[in-house]
């Protein structure tokens, strides 16, 4: 009987230890998840700032392109202006693609943060 009671006591201590280990692992996971959420928030904020800068650059697109089109028609160095115009068009196309990619990343991070919280 004494052996049985000491075995039951040891088994109970083992169960308590297991529960404490599980709770400690759970707390570590919560800490890691909170760190990951903060990392995602920081990345989202950085992408939003970058997006604002890109949008500011894109805002002047129409004015610059209109001036270059006019200059490529009336200036002495038409070929150079046409080449510059083409370079600007390529630049703005890439800029628009980057804006779209950044907006998509922000949307993904927003949905991920909504799921995590």
Secondary structure per residue as TSV (DSSP state, phi and psi in degrees):
chain	resnum	aa	ss	phi	psi
A	1	X	-	360.0	-42.2
A	2	X	H	-61.8	-38.6
A	3	X	H	-66.1	-41.7
A	4	X	H	-63.1	-42.8
A	5	X	H	-68.5	-37.4
A	6	X	H	-69.6	-34.3
A	7	X	H	-65.9	-41.6
A	8	X	H	-64.6	-39.6
A	9	X	H	-66.1	-42.5
A	10	X	H	-65.4	-39.2
A	11	X	H	-64.7	-39.8
A	12	X	H	-66.0	-41.6
A	13	X	H	-63.5	-38.0
A	14	X	H	-64.9	-40.5
A	15	X	H	-65.7	-43.9
A	16	X	H	-62.2	-40.7
A	17	X	H	-64.2	-40.5
A	18	X	H	-63.1	-42.7
A	19	X	H	-63.2	-42.5
A	20	X	H	-64.3	-39.9
A	21	X	H	-63.6	-42.4
A	22	X	H	-63.9	-43.1
A	23	X	H	-64.7	-38.0
A	24	X	H	-65.3	-43.1
A	25	X	H	-62.4	-40.5
A	26	X	H	-62.1	-43.3
A	27	X	H	-65.1	-38.6
A	28	X	H	-63.8	-40.8
A	29	X	H	-64.5	-40.2
A	30	X	H	-62.7	-39.2
A	31	X	H	-66.0	-45.0
A	32	X	H	-62.6	-40.0
A	33	X	H	-65.4	-41.5
A	34	X	H	-62.6	-39.7
A	35	X	H	-63.8	-41.3
A	36	X	H	-65.5	-40.1
A	37	X	H	-61.4	-44.2
A	38	X	H	-64.1	-37.3
A	39	X	H	-63.4	-43.3
A	40	X	H	-65.0	-39.8
A	41	X	H	-63.8	-42.2
A	42	X	H	-64.2	-41.9
A	43	X	H	-64.6	-40.1
A	44	X	H	-63.6	-44.2
A	45	X	H	-62.6	-40.9
A	46	X	H	-64.4	-41.2
A	47	X	H	-67.0	-36.8
A	48	X	H	-65.5	-39.8
A	49	X	H	-64.6	-43.0
A	50	X	H	-62.6	-39.6
A	51	X	H	-63.3	-40.7
A	52	X	H	-61.7	-41.5
A	53	X	H	-63.7	-43.9
A	54	X	H	-64.0	-39.9
A	55	X	H	-65.9	-36.1
A	56	X	H	-63.3	-40.8
A	57	X	H	-64.1	-39.6
A	58	X	H	-73.5	-21.3
A	59	X	H	-63.8	-32.9
A	60	X	T	-87.6	5.4
A	61	X	H	-56.7	-52.5
A	62	X	H	-61.3	-42.9
A	63	X	H	-64.4	-45.3
A	64	X	H	-66.8	-43.1
A	65	X	H	-66.1	-39.0
A	66	X	H	-64.6	-42.9
A	67	X	H	-63.9	-43.7
A	68	X	H	-65.8	-37.5
A	69	X	H	-62.6	-43.5
A	70	X	H	-65.3	-44.9
A	71	X	H	-64.1	-34.5
A	72	X	H	-70.0	-15.5
A	73	X	H	-94.7	-32.9
A	74	X	H	-112.9	-12.6
A	75	X	S	-84.3	165.1
A	76	X	T	-67.1	-39.1
A	77	X	T	-98.7	61.7
A	78	X	H	-57.9	-42.8
A	79	X	H	-61.6	-40.6
A	80	X	H	-67.2	-39.5
A	81	X	H	-66.7	-38.2
A	82	X	H	-64.7	-40.2
A	83	X	H	-65.4	-42.9
A	84	X	H	-63.2	-40.3
A	85	X	H	-61.1	-43.9
A	86	X	H	-63.5	-41.4
A	87	X	H	-62.2	-41.3
A	88	X	H	-64.5	-41.3
A	89	X	H	-62.0	-41.9
A	90	X	H	-63.5	-44.2
A	91	X	H	-58.9	-46.7
A	92	X	H	-70.0	-30.2
A	93	X	H	-65.0	-45.3
A	94	X	H	-64.8	-37.8
A	95	X	H	-63.0	-43.9
A	96	X	H	-63.7	-38.9
A	97	X	H	-64.5	-41.2
A	98	X	H	-65.1	-39.5
A	99	X	H	-61.8	-45.2
A	100	X	H	-62.6	-42.3
A	101	X	H	-64.0	-42.6
A	102	X	H	-65.5	-41.4
A	103	X	H	-62.5	-38.6
A	104	X	H	-65.5	-42.7
A	105	X	H	-62.6	-40.6
A	106	X	H	-63.8	-41.9
A	107	X	H	-63.4	-40.9
A	108	X	H	-64.2	-43.7
A	109	X	H	-65.5	-38.1
A	110	X	H	-63.2	-45.4
A	111	X	H	-67.0	-37.5
A	112	X	H	-64.6	-43.2
A	113	X	H	-65.2	-36.6
A	114	X	H	-64.9	-37.9
A	115	X	H	-70.4	-38.8
A	116	X	H	-73.3	-23.1
A	117	X	-	-100.7	360.0
